[in-house]
Amino acid sequence: MRNIIKTVLAGFTLASFACASFAQVPATETWSADNGNGTFTNPLFYDEFSDPDIIRVGSDFYLAGTTMHSVPGLVILHSKDLVNWTNVSYCFDRFDFPGHPEFSLEEGREVYGQGIWAPCIRYHNGKFYVFSNINGVGMQVYISEKITGPWKHVNMKGRIYDLSVLFDDDGKIYAVHGYDEVKCTELKPDFSGPVEGSERVIIPGGNAMGEGHHIYKIDGMYYILSADYAPMGRMQCARAKNIFGPYETCVISQRESYGYHSGWSTINATDNGKVPSDGFDFKLHAPDKRVFACNTIHQGGIVQLENGDWWGWSMQDFHSVGRTTCLSPVTWKDGWPFFGLEGNLGRSPRTWSKPVIAGTDTVKPHGPYRRSDDFSSKSLQKVWQWNHNPDDKMWALNKGVLRLHTMPAENLLRARNSLTQRVIGPVSTTTVMLDASHLKPGDIAGLGIQNIPCAWLGVVCAPEGLTLRWHDQYGNKTKDLDIKKHKKLWLRIDGDYDNDKVQFSYSVDNRSFENVGDTVLLPYQLKTFQGSRTMLFAYNSGGKKGGYADFDDFTVEEPMADRSANIPFGKTVRLINLATGNPMLATSKGLMHDAWQGSREANSPQTRFQVIDKGTGKVILQCADGRYVYIAGEGLSGDVRLTSDKEKASVFMWQDMLRNECMLLALQTNRYVGKDAYDGAPYSADWQGAAPGRRNGTVFRWEAVE
C-alpha cells in the first residue's frame, strides 16, 4: 500500500517526473502553453487535438478539430491570443443518421476511426461554417450565426473529404481536396451539394503535395497548404494566380519534431476490419528513436493577426497522447509563408514569444478544459465525450454522482455509454470513486483506457460476490483481487504518456493506493484513429441488462503542468550534452568545447554557468570564471566564444524540453547551440534543431550546482 507520492510507474515514481514537488502542484492545474512570462511552449495542448483549422474573426480566433466517433462532435475552441484556448462549442450532440446503427454501437457495428473528421471552419457574411466528412454518409456542413450555436446541419453527401473551403471574391464557393492529385470542386450556394460536373484536377500528382489542405486567397494569390506523411511528415505549399492553376510548390516546414521520436504502434489493430476481441494476438511495434516518421509537425495552416503578423499552426503525432497542435511564427520570403524564423526557415522553436496582440496582456494562462468533475452540476463538463452515441435512458447525473446502467457488451470496446476524455501529458494521475453496491451478476464497471489494445481496472459482479479485476487486452492478461466487503473503491491510472505507459492501482480509503497488474503499454494505432482516452464504463458480460454503477470525484492531477521552475534563472548549472554525455566547457582559448567525463576539466569552474534572466524567457550565460558566452560571426564551429565584456554577451531563448532538458536558441542566428558527437569540433550556433531522440548534439540536460 502506497500513497500517491510513492506510486510506482515502470520502476520510478511519478514525483520523479516533475521538476517541482508533486505536493506543490494544485490538483486543478492543467497544461497551458502559456509560460506566464510572455512566451509559450509547444504543444498548445498536451492532449489530442487533431486536424486543426483556425480562423480569425475581428479580434477573436476560433479553432476546430476532429472528434471521430466521439460525441458531442466537432469541437470548437476560442482564443484571444492564439495561445490560451477555451472550449466554447460542439457542432452537434449526437450522430443523427437513421438506418445507421453503427454510430450507436448497435447490432455489432461501430465507427471507430471514422465518424467525423478533418473539419474546415470558415466565417462568411455573418455566419460560421464548419465543413467535415462522415464516412459512408458524405460531406456535412454546420452553420450558425453564433460560434456557440445553435448549429444548422446540412448533409451535402458526396465524397469530398479532408477538404478546405474558400469563399472567393466572385461569390463562388470552392472545396479543395484529394491526396497528391489535388482537386477543386465548386459547391452550391445553398450547400445542397457540389455543383455537378465542376470537379477538376488543379494540381496533378507528382508535385509533392499531400492531403489535409488549407486554402487561402492572399493579395490576389491562391495558396494551398498541405501535409504529406511519407516518408516523413512535412508541410508543402502551392501558389497560383488562378484557383485552377498552374501552381508552383515548395516545402515550408520539415524535420521539426522538437526532439520526439516515433512511439509504440499497433501493427494489426483490427480483426478483419473489426474491433478485436479479448484474446486477439496483437502485434506491437517498438519505437525507432532514430526516425521522425509523423512525429514532425505537419497538416496545418496560417492566420494573419490584426497587426499584419502571420502565424502558423500544425498537427504533430505525439506518442500515446495522439495528435496535438503546435504554433509557429511565420516568415514570408520570396512570396512563400515559411514556418520558422529568418535564418532557420522550415524549423519552428518549441518556446517562443507570444503573438503580439493588443489587449491580451491580462489573459491568464489556462487550459481549454476543466478536466476534473465531481458530477454535482446538472450537466457534464465539456471535456467529456461519449464513445459513440449514448442511450440517454441508461445514464444520469443523480444526486452528485454519475450513474451508468449496464447493457450487454462483449468487451470494453463494445460497451455502450462509456464516458471518455483525452489523456493529458506529459504525465498525469486520474482517480475516480466507484460505488459497486448496485451491480448485478455479469456486470463489470470501472476505469479504463480506450485504445487498441485496451486495458481496464474494475469490479466484476458474480453470484458469489465482487472481485476487483485488472485486464490488459495485449496478451489477454487478467489479475483478480478479493476485495471482500469493499463495495466502494477508488480506482487510479498513473500515466507517463511521453513514454507510452500507464499503471493501474486502487484504494479502499483514497489515501493508500496499491498497484494492480503490470505496466500497460499504450501504442498509437489507426483503428480508433485517436490517442488514448480514459473511460468510465459499466456493462454486462452476460448478454443482458443488469444493475448500475455510481461514479464520483473524478480528478486529474498533472505534476508537470507547473513549469515555472523549468528555467533555472539565477542558478549555476552544468550543461551535459545528451549526445556526448560530456559537460560544456569554457576553454582557456576562449571558445566552447566539451570536457571529457573523468577529466580534470569536467569538474572545473569552467563547466559551470550562471543562467541570468533577461526577461520573456531569454537568458545570458556567465561562466564561473567571470566570462560570458557570446556568438561571433555566423555562429560556425568555434564561434561560440567567451568574453569578459557583459555587453557583448549573446542572448538565448531557453527552449524548455521538460525533465531538466533544454536547447539554447541563439537569437543572433536563430539557430541552436550544438556540437557533433564524433568529429571533435567545438561548439557552433548553426544547428537547425533537435533530431529524433535528442542525440544529435543540440539538447542538454541541466543540473544545478553550488
N, C-alpha and C positions, 0 to 999 in steps of 0.2 A: 504494500500500500504506500503510495507516494502522493505528495501534493503536486500542484501544477509546476512549481519551480523545478521539481526533480523528475518530472515525467520524461522517460527515456524515449528518444526517437532515433532509431537507426544508430545507436551507440553513442549518442551525445544528447545534451539537453536542449530544450527549446531556449532556455536562458542563454546558452552559448551562442545562439544565432545572432542575438542582439548586441548592439554596441553599448546600449544602456541597460540598466537593470530592468527585468521584466516587471517588477513590482511598481516601478515608477511610471509605467505606461497606462493611462486610463483605459478602461475596458471599452469606452465608446470611441476611442481614437481610431481612425482608419486612414489608409494610404491616401495622401494627396500629393500630386506632382509639385505643388507649390511649396518651396522651401522656406517661405516666410521672410526671405531676405532680398527679394527682387529677382530671384532665379527660380527655375523649375528643373525637375529631374524626370526624364522619361523612365517608364511609360506614364502616360497620363493617368491610367488606372492600372492597378496591379491585379485586375481580374479581366475576364474576357469582354472585349467589345470589338467584334469582327465586322469586316466590310464597312468601315466608317465612311460617312459622307457629311460634309459640313457646308452650311451656307451662313452668310451674314445678312441680317435684315436691320438696317439702321445701326444701332449700337449693340445689337443682340446677335449671338451666334447660336446656331442650332445644329445638333449632331444626331444623326440617325444610324442605327446599326441592326445587324442580323439577329434574329431570335430563333430561327429554325422551328423546331416542333414545340417550343415552349410558349405558354400563354399566361398573361396577356402578351400580345405580339407587336413587333416593330417598336422598339424603344426609342424615345427621343429625349435628349438632354439639352439643357440650356446653359449658356455661359456669357459672362460679360468680358472675360479676359483671355479666352481660349485655353486656360489652364485649369480653372476651377469650374466644375460642371455639376448640375443638379438634374435629376430625373424629373421631367415635367409631364410626360405623357407616354401612353402607348396608343397605337392606332386602332387596336381592336382588343376586345376582352377574350374572344374565343374564335376558333375557326368555325365559320358558319357555311358549310357546303353540304346540303342534304345529299344523301346517297354516298357519302364518303366516310364510312366508319373508322377508317384508318387514323383520322385526326383525333379520335377519342379512345384509341387503344381498344377498339371493339372488334369482334369477330376474328380475333387473332391477327389483326393487321395493325401497322404502325407507320409513322412518317419520320422515324429517326433520321437525322441528317438531311431532311428535306424541309417540309413546312415552308416557311417564308424566309427569304434570304436576299442579300446584296441590295439593300434599298438605295434609292436616289431621292434626296429631299430637295425641293425647289420652292421658291416663292415667286408668284407672278400675279400682278393686278389684284393685290389684296388678299390672295389666298395661298395657303400652304398646300403642297402636293408631295405625297410620298409614293413613289412607284417601286414595285418589287415583283418578284416572281414566286409562284407556288407550284411546285412540281405536280404535273398531272391536272392542273386546273387552269394555269395560264398567268398572264401578267395582270397585276392588280394595281389600282391607284386609290389612295385615300386622300380626301380633300376636306379642308377646314379653313374657316376664316380666322380661327384662333389655334395657336400651337397646342393648347390644352384640349382641343376638341370642342364639341363632338365631331367625329370624322365620318364623312360620307364615303361609302365603299362602292367602287365600281369594278366589276370583273371584266377586264378588257380581253381576256382569253388570249389566244395566240401563243407563240413560243419565243417570245422576246425575253431574255433573261440576262442577268449580270449587266444591266444596262445603265446608261446615263442619259438624261433628258435635257434638251436645250429648247427654251422658248426663244426663237430667233426674232430679230428685229422686224421681219416682214410678216409676223403673225403666225408663221408656221411652227409646228412642234415636231422635233426630231428625237428619235431614240437611237443611240449608238450602242452596238452590242457585237458579240462574237469573240472568238479566240483566234489569234494570229491573223485570220482574214476578218478585217473589221467591216461591219455592215452598218448602214444607216436606213432607218425606216421612219416614214412620216406618220404621225398619229393624228387621228381625227380630233377636231376641236372639242367635241362633246365627250371625248375619251371612251367612245363605244368600241374602239378597237383601232388597229392600224389601217392606214389608207391602203386599199387593195392595190397590189402591184407596185408599191412605192419602194420596196426593199431593194437596195443595191449595194454592191461592194465598193467601199470608198478607199480602203487600203488593202491591196492584195496581200495574200500570205507571203511570207518570206521577207518581211520588212521589220522583223524583230519586235513586233507588237505582241501584246499578251491578251489579258482579259480584265474584267473589273474596271471598265473605262469610266473616266470623268471628263466631260466635255465642257469647254468654256469658249466664249467669244470675248476677246480682249483686244481693244483698239482695232477692231475690224478683222482681226486674225482669229482663226479657229484653232484651238488647242485641244488635243485629246491625250490625257494621261492614262497609262495602263500598266498592269503588272504582269510579269512573267515569273513562273515558279521553277522553270527548268533551264539549265541545270542548277540555277541558284536564283533565289528571289531578288528581283531588281525592278526598277521603275523606268518606263520609257515615256517619251513624249513625242507626239506628232503635231505638225502645224501646217496650215494651208490658208490661202486667201479665200477659198471657196469651201463650203462644207463638204462638197463632193470630191475635193482634191484638185490637183495632185498634192500629196502630203510628203514632207520630208520628216525623218525621225532621228532621235538620238536618245541616249541613256542620260537620265537626270539624277538618279540615285542608285548606288550599288555598294555592296560589301559592308553595309552598316548593320551590325548585329549587337553593338555595344559589348562585345566580348562574349556573347552567348553562343553556345554550340547547339546542335540538334539534340532533342530529348529522346526519351524512350517512345517507342511506337508499337502499335499492334499491327502485325502484318496481315493476319486473317481475321478481321473484326466482324465478319458475318459468317453465318452458316447457310451457304447457298442463297445469299442475299437477305436472309432473315436474321433477327436478333438471336444470338447463340443462347442455348440453354445451359444450365449448370452441367458441368462435365465435358463441355466442349474443349477441345485441345487447342488452346490459344498459343500463338507464336509471337513472342515479344522480341523486338529488335533493340539492342542496346545502343545508346547514343555514340556517334562518332564525333569526338571532340575536336577533330581537325577540320570539319567542313561547316559551311554556312547553311546549306540547304535553304529552307524557307524561314530560317531564323533572322534573316535580314529584313529590314523594313521594306515594305512593298504594298501595293494596292492602296492608293490614296489620291489626294487631290490638293488643290491650292485655294486660298481665300485671301482677299485683299482687305486690309484694315481701312478705316476712315481716313487715316493719315497717309495712305498710299503704300504702306509696307505690305509685303506679301509673306504669308506663312504656309507651310505645307503640313499635311498630316498623312499618316500611313499606318498600315497594319503590320504586325510582327507576330510570327508564330513563337509562343512563349512557353514552351515546355507544357507541363500538365495544367497550367492556368488556361491554356488555349490561345486564342488570338487576341492581342490587345492593341491599343492605339498609341502612337507616338507623334510628337510635334517637332517640326524642324523649321529653322529660318530658311527663307528662300532668297537666293541671289540670282537676279536676272543678268545674263551675259549673252551677248550676240543674239538676243531675242529668245533665249531659252530660260525657263524657270528651274534652275538647278537647286536641289536640296543641298543645304550646307552653306559654307562661308567662302568668301573670296580667298583663293589660295588653297582651298581644300574642297572643291566642288564635288558633290556626289556623296560626301560623308557628313553626317549630322552629329553635333555634340549631344551627349547624353544630358549634360547640365548646361543651361544657357540662360541668358537674361530673358525675362518675360516680355511678351509683346508690349510695345509702348501704346497704351490705350488710355485716353483721358478719363478720369473719374473712377479708375479701378484700384487706386491706391488703398482704398478701405476694404477691398474684398478680402475676407479672411480665408485662409487655406481650409478647404473642405473636400470631402469625397462626394461622389454622386448619389450615394445611397446611405440610408440608415440600415445597418445590417442586423443588429440585434432586435429582438421582438419579444415582448412579454405577453403578446396576444390579448392585451386589455382594451385595445381600440375596437371600433366597430368594423374596421377593415384591416387587411393585411398590409404590412409595409410594402412600398413599391418595389423593393428589391426582389420580392418573391415572384416566382413563376411556377405554374403547374406543368408537369410533364404530360403533354397532350391535353386535350380538353378534359376538365374535371366533370364529375357528376355532382352537380351542386346540391343534390338532395343527400349526399353522403359525406358532407363535411360541414363544420360550423365553427364560428368563434363563440364559445359558450362559457360565460362567467369567468373570463380571463384565461381560458385555455383554448388551444386548437384541438378540435375533436375530429378524428378521422375514423369513419366507419369502414370496416373491412369488406372487400369484394374479392371474388375469385381471381387468382393470378398464378401463373406457372412459376414466376420468379420475380425478383425486384424490378427488372426492366420491363416486365409486363404489368406491373401493379398500377392500377388507376389511382387518381387522386394523390399522387406523390408530389409533395411540395418541395421545390428546389430553389437554390440560389447559387450563384457562381462562387467558387472558392476564391479566396483572396490571398495573394502572396505578399512578400516572399515566403513568410511563414505566418501561420495563424492557428488559433485554437478555437474550435467550435464545440459548444456544450449545450445540451438540451435535457430537460427533465421529462421522463416518460412515466406516466401512470398506466400500468398494465392491468389494473384491477378488473376491467370490464372486457378483457379479451375472452374469446370462446375457443374451444378446441379447433385446431387448424389455423388459428390466427397467428400472424407474425407482425410485429411492429417495432420500429426503431429508427436509427440514424444510419444513413448510408452514403456512399459515394457513387454518383451516376457516372459511369464510364464503361468502356468495353475493353477488358473485363471490369465488372463492378465489384463492390465489396460492401459489407454492412455489419453492424452490431445491433442486435435486437433481442426482444423477448419472444420466445416461442411458447405457445399455449398448447398443452396436450391434456388428455383426460386426467393424467396423474399429477399435473401441476405445471408450473412455469420453469422455463430454462432460459438462461442467457446464452445466446449463440453468436459467435463470430464466424463470418463466411467470406472467403475470398474466391471469386469465380475463377481466377487464374490458378490452375492446379486443383480446382474444386475442393479447396481446403476448408475444413469446419472444425471449430472448437466449441464445446459446450461447457458451461459452468452451472453448478447448482446454486441458485440464488435464494433457496429456501423460501422464507415468507416475505421477502422483499418485493413488493409489488410496485414500489416507486423507486426508480433508479435515475441516475444522471449518466448520460452517455456522452462520450467525447471523441473528437478527432483532432489529433495534433498533426498539422500538415507542414511539411517542408516542400513547397511546390516548385521551388527552383531546382530541386534535386529529385522531383517526381516521387515523393514518398509520403505516406501517412501512417500513423499508428493509432489504433483504436484503444480506448480504455473506458472504465466505468467506475462509479462510486455509489455507495449507499447513503452518503451523507453530504455530498457536494463539497467535501474537503479533501479527502484522501482518494486518489484515483489509482486503479490497478490496470496495467496493460493487459490486453486480451489479444492473442494471436500474434502472427508475425507482422513485420513491416510490410505494408502493401505498396506495390509499385503502381504508379499512375501513368500509363502511356497516353500519347495522343493518337487519335485514330479518326478515320473519315466516315465511320458509320453513324455516330451521333453528330459528327462534324462540329462538336463543341468541346470546350475544355471540361475539366472535371467540375462536378457540382455536388454540393451536399444535398441530401434528401431526407425529408421526414416522410415515413411511409407506414402503411398498415394494410395488409392484405391477408386473404385466406388461401392457404395452400391445398385445402380440401375440396375446392370447386364449389364453394357456396358462400353466401353472405354470413358473416359472423357477428362479433361484437364491435367494440370501438376502443381506440387508444386516445388518451389525452396527452398533449404536449404543452410544456410551459417553459418560460425563462430561456429562450433560445439566445445565446450570446456568442459573439465573435470577438476574440481578443487578438490584437496584432502587435507583437512585441517589437517589430522593426518599423512601425509606422512613424514613430518619432525619430526623425533623422537630424535633430538639432545638434547632436554631438558627433556627427559623422565627419565633419571637417575639424581637425584638431587645432583650431585657432589658438594662438598663444602658446602652444605646446612645442616641445622639442621632440622630433621624431627621427627615426631611421626609415629610409625608403628602400624596401627589399624588392628587387626586380623579380617578378614571377618567372621570367624566362631563364634567368641566370642563377637565381637563388642568392645573389650577392647584393650587399647594400651599395647604394650610390655613394661615391667618394669624390670629395673636392680635392683634387690633386694639387701638389705644390707648383705644378706647371700652369695652374690657373684654368684648368678645364675639368669637366665632369667625366668620371670613368667608374668602373666597378672596383670594389675591394674584395678580393677573394676570401671566401669564408675560411676562418682559421688563421688568416694572415694578421700581422701586427696592425695593419691599417683598418681591418674590419671592425675593430672596437675603438678606433681613434676618434677624437673630436671631429675629424674631417668627414665622418659619416653621420653627423648629427646636424639637423637643420631646424631652425625655429620657423614655424608657419605664422606669418604676420598677416593679419586681416586687412585687406584693402577695400572692404565693402562689397556688397552684392555678389558674394561668392568668389571674389578674386583674392589672390594671395601673392605675396613675395616670399622668397626663401632666403634665410640668413644662416650661413654655416656657423658652427660653434666657434670657429676661429675668427669670426667677425666679418668675413667676406659675404657678398650677396651673389645670387645666381642671376646671370643675365644672358641674353641671346645676342650673339654677334652675327653680322652679315645675313645670310639666307637661312641660318639655322642648320647648316650642314654639320657633318661629323667633326667635332672639335669646336663648334660654335656655341656650345653650351658651356659658359665660362663663369669665372669668379671675378668680382670687383670689390674694392673697398668703398666705392662710391655708391651710397644708397640710392642716389638719384638715377643711377644707371640700371638699377635692379629691374628685371623684367617682371611683368605681371602675368600670372597664370590664372585661368579659370579652372578651379578644382573640380574634377569630374568624379562625383561620388559613385563608386561601383558597388557599394554596400559591403558589409562584413570586413571593414577596415581595408578595403581595396580602392584604388583611385588611379586616375590618369591626370597628367598635367597638360592642359591645352595652352600653348604659348600664344598669347593674343597678338604677338608681333608677326607670327607666321600663320596663325590659325591652324597649326598642326601640333602634334603631340611630341613630348619628350620621350625618347626611347633609344635603345641600342640593340644591335644584333647579338644573339646569344653565342655565336660561334666565331665571328670574323675578327674579334679583338678590337674593333674600332671604338673610340669613345662615344659619348652621348651626342645625339643630334636633336634638333627640334623640327624635323621634316617628315615625321611619320603620319600617315593618313588616319590611323586609328587602330583599334584592337582587332586581333584575329579571334576566330572561334577558340574558346578555351583560354584566352588571355595569355598565351605563352609566346607572343611574338616580340616581346621586349618593351611594350608600351605601358603595361599595367604593373603597379606597385602595391605591395602590402605595407601599410604604415604601422609602425609600432612606437608608442610613446616611450621616451627615456627621460631620466632625471637630468 
